[in-house]
Amino acid sequence: MWIFLIKINKRLAVVILAVMAAGYLFGFSATPASLGFLKTLILPFTFLMVCPMMVTLNLKALQDGGKDVRLQLFAQGLNFAVVPFMAYGLGLVFFQGQPYLALGLLLASLLPASGMAISWTGFAKGNLAGAVRMTVIGLILGSLAIPFYVQGLMGARVEVALLLLVRQIMIIVFLPMLLGYFVRQILLEKYGAQEFKKTWAPRFSSLSTVGVLGMVFAIIALKARGISENPAILSDIFVPLLIMYVLNFGLSTVAGRLFFARTDAVALVYGTVMRNLSIALAVAVNAFGAKGADAALVIAVSYIIQLQSAVWCVKFNERIFGPAPSVELR
């Protein structure tokens, strides 16, 4: 079973497309009772998506944060002073009468550096330790910042129950983070760091992927009739997302080339472009009720663009940043 799940994790872009198609077919033909049951699965899918991911998060990486302060400050500056406002501007242009689609675009931009950022930095032979620190810092800052950005930028266009949003973030992010930390420590003490990295981390990542697929299936199924009535909504979502990722990759790449050595530049790109879409999806669905389904649809489509853009970035990595060093610099 684990081998099968790990293979799915490696082909996530294709699998998500298949799950979206399956969700659409199911939702289009499902009875109201079936869709009602599907709604009850959203909370379990949320925890299945988030909790295993937190086990793989190395919070102790913050202890070495003094090693690359300049890189971390620059990355978080892009993550919170540039990218969210870029997403907000695109939302104003493309989703003028659809505020919850604009909210989805904003949420997708507010949680940087998922575990995928670490994986892709490793594939591209970048500063892996820096990418780990970037992920931890970005997740914590992003989770704390969401209520303020959503209230400040979207409060006039969507219904924001600020206390509910804060409570949901505590439940969705910080409680799993605490539980994940203790589970991680238990596994490290029992099996050691090498065995944890080799055996257990891929398993937890795969479990998180199952939660993502379940959530995407549920969202598309619940929105299936709306999509059938307005199929152009998917292309309407795709275009601003594609623009956002192209601008984000371009900005991070130029900054990396100008201001950092190769390994740090690679970490900067993936740490500022790869968003933590799993938590953004969980926040959209759990904190905004039925109206959050539109925001969740935007985030679901984001998975496809994000994964494909990461693959292409690795392919052109040596042309952009030069060949990887034969010996890891960090």
SVG drawing of the C-alpha trace seen along z (x, -y; Angstrom):
<svg xmlns="http://www.w3.org/2000/svg" viewBox="-31 -47 63 49">
<polyline fill="none" stroke="black" stroke-width="0.4" points="0.0,0.0 2.8,-2.5 4.6,-1.9 1.4,-2.6 0.7,-5.8 4.3,-7.0 4.0,-6.5 0.8,-8.6 2.6,-11.3 5.2,-11.4 2.6,-11.8 0.4,-14.2 -0.4,-16.6 -1.8,-13.9 -3.7,-12.2 -5.3,-15.4 -6.6,-15.9 -8.1,-12.4 -9.6,-13.0 -11.1,-16.3 -12.7,-14.5 -14.0,-11.8 -15.4,-14.3 -17.2,-16.2 -18.8,-13.0 -19.8,-11.9 -21.2,-15.3 -23.1,-15.8 -25.0,-12.5 -25.1,-12.3 -28.2,-12.6 -28.6,-15.4 -28.1,-12.7 -24.8,-11.6 -23.5,-15.2 -24.6,-15.8 -22.6,-12.8 -19.6,-14.1 -19.8,-17.3 -19.4,-15.4 -16.1,-14.0 -14.6,-17.5 -13.4,-17.8 -11.8,-14.3 -10.1,-15.0 -8.8,-18.3 -7.0,-16.5 -5.8,-13.7 -4.4,-16.4 -2.7,-18.6 -1.7,-16.3 0.7,-14.0 2.3,-16.9 3.1,-18.4 5.0,-15.3 7.4,-15.8 8.0,-19.5 11.3,-20.0 10.6,-22.8 14.1,-22.4 15.5,-23.9 14.7,-27.3 17.6,-26.7 20.0,-27.3 18.2,-30.3 21.2,-32.6 23.1,-30.8 21.3,-32.5 19.5,-35.5 19.8,-37.5 18.2,-34.7 15.4,-34.2 14.6,-37.9 14.6,-38.4 12.4,-35.3 9.8,-36.3 9.8,-39.9 8.8,-38.5 6.3,-36.1 4.4,-38.7 5.2,-42.1 5.0,-41.3 3.2,-38.1 -0.1,-38.6 -0.5,-42.1 0.2,-40.6 -2.6,-38.1 -4.9,-40.7 -4.4,-42.9 -5.0,-40.0 -8.2,-39.2 -9.4,-42.8 -8.8,-42.6 -10.1,-39.1 -12.7,-38.5 -14.4,-41.9 -17.9,-40.4 -16.7,-37.1 -15.1,-38.0 -14.8,-34.4 -12.7,-33.5 -10.5,-36.5 -10.3,-35.2 -9.1,-31.8 -6.3,-33.6 -5.3,-35.5 -5.3,-32.5 -3.2,-30.5 -0.6,-33.3 -0.5,-33.7 1.0,-30.4 4.4,-30.0 6.9,-27.1 5.2,-23.8 7.1,-20.5 7.2,-20.4 9.5,-23.4 12.0,-21.3 11.7,-18.4 12.1,-20.5 15.0,-22.4 16.7,-19.0 16.0,-17.9 17.6,-21.1 20.6,-20.7 19.9,-23.9 20.4,-25.0 18.3,-22.3 18.8,-23.4 17.8,-26.9 14.7,-25.6 13.7,-23.7 14.0,-26.9 12.1,-28.9 9.3,-26.4 8.9,-26.5 9.2,-30.3 6.8,-30.8 4.2,-28.5 4.2,-30.1 4.2,-33.7 1.6,-32.9 -0.8,-31.2 -0.5,-34.2 -0.9,-36.7 -4.0,-35.2 -6.6,-36.9 -5.0,-40.3 -4.6,-40.1 -8.0,-38.7 -9.7,-41.3 -7.7,-44.2 -7.8,-43.3 -11.1,-41.4 -13.1,-42.5 -15.2,-44.8 -16.0,-42.2 -16.5,-38.9 -18.0,-38.0 -15.0,-37.6 -15.8,-36.3 -12.4,-37.2 -12.7,-35.2 -13.9,-32.1 -11.0,-32.5 -8.5,-32.7 -10.0,-29.7 -10.0,-27.6 -6.3,-28.5 -5.5,-27.4 -7.4,-24.1 -6.1,-23.5 -2.5,-24.7 -1.2,-25.0 -2.9,-22.0 -1.7,-19.6 1.7,-21.3 2.0,-20.6 0.7,-17.0 3.0,-16.5 6.0,-17.7 5.4,-15.1 4.8,-12.3 8.0,-13.2 10.0,-13.2 8.7,-9.8 9.5,-8.3 13.0,-9.9 13.8,-8.5 12.5,-5.0 13.9,-4.7 16.6,-7.4 16.8,-10.3 18.0,-8.2 15.2,-5.6 12.6,-8.4 13.7,-10.2 13.9,-7.0 10.7,-5.2 8.4,-7.3 8.6,-10.8 7.5,-9.5 4.6,-7.6 3.3,-10.6 3.6,-12.7 1.6,-10.1 -1.1,-10.1 -1.3,-13.9 -1.7,-13.4 -4.7,-11.1 -6.3,-13.9 -5.6,-16.4 -7.1,-14.1 -10.2,-13.5 -10.7,-17.2 -10.3,-18.0 -12.8,-15.3 -15.3,-16.6 -14.9,-20.2 -15.3,-19.4 -18.2,-17.1 -20.0,-19.8 -19.4,-22.4 -20.1,-20.0 -23.5,-21.4 -22.3,-25.0 -19.3,-24.1 -21.7,-22.4 -23.8,-25.6 -20.7,-27.8 -17.8,-25.7 -15.9,-28.8 -15.2,-29.3 -12.3,-26.9 -10.5,-28.9 -11.4,-32.1 -9.6,-30.7 -6.7,-29.2 -5.6,-32.5 -4.9,-34.7 -3.3,-31.7 -1.0,-31.2 -0.1,-34.9 0.5,-34.8 2.9,-31.8 4.7,-33.2 5.3,-36.6 6.3,-34.9 8.8,-32.6 10.2,-35.4 10.6,-37.8 12.2,-35.1 14.5,-34.0 15.7,-37.5 16.2,-38.2 18.1,-34.9 20.4,-35.6 21.2,-39.2 21.6,-38.8 22.5,-35.2 24.8,-32.3 23.4,-29.4 22.3,-27.2 20.6,-30.0 19.0,-31.2 17.4,-27.8 16.1,-27.7 14.7,-31.3 12.8,-30.4 11.1,-27.3 10.6,-28.8 8.7,-31.8 6.8,-30.2 5.7,-26.8 2.7,-27.6 1.2,-25.5 -2.0,-24.8 -3.1,-22.1 -3.6,-24.5 -5.0,-27.2 -7.5,-24.7 -8.4,-23.7 -8.8,-27.3 -11.0,-28.1 -13.4,-25.2 -13.6,-25.3 -13.5,-29.0 -15.8,-30.3 -18.6,-27.7 -20.5,-27.1 -19.2,-30.3 -15.7,-29.1 -16.2,-26.5 -15.4,-29.0 -12.2,-29.9 -11.4,-26.2 -12.0,-25.7 -9.3,-28.2 -6.8,-26.5 -7.6,-23.1 -6.7,-24.3 -3.5,-25.9 -2.2,-22.4 -1.9,-21.6 -0.2,-24.8 2.2,-24.7 3.3,-21.2 3.9,-21.6 5.7,-24.9 8.0,-23.2 8.9,-20.4 9.7,-22.9 11.8,-25.0 14.0,-22.0 14.4,-21.2 15.7,-24.7 17.5,-25.1 21.1,-24.7 20.5,-27.2 19.2,-29.7 21.5,-29.3 24.4,-27.3 25.5,-23.7 25.2,-22.3 28.4,-22.0 29.9,-18.5 30.0,-18.9 27.1,-20.3 28.0,-23.7 25.9,-23.4"/>
</svg>
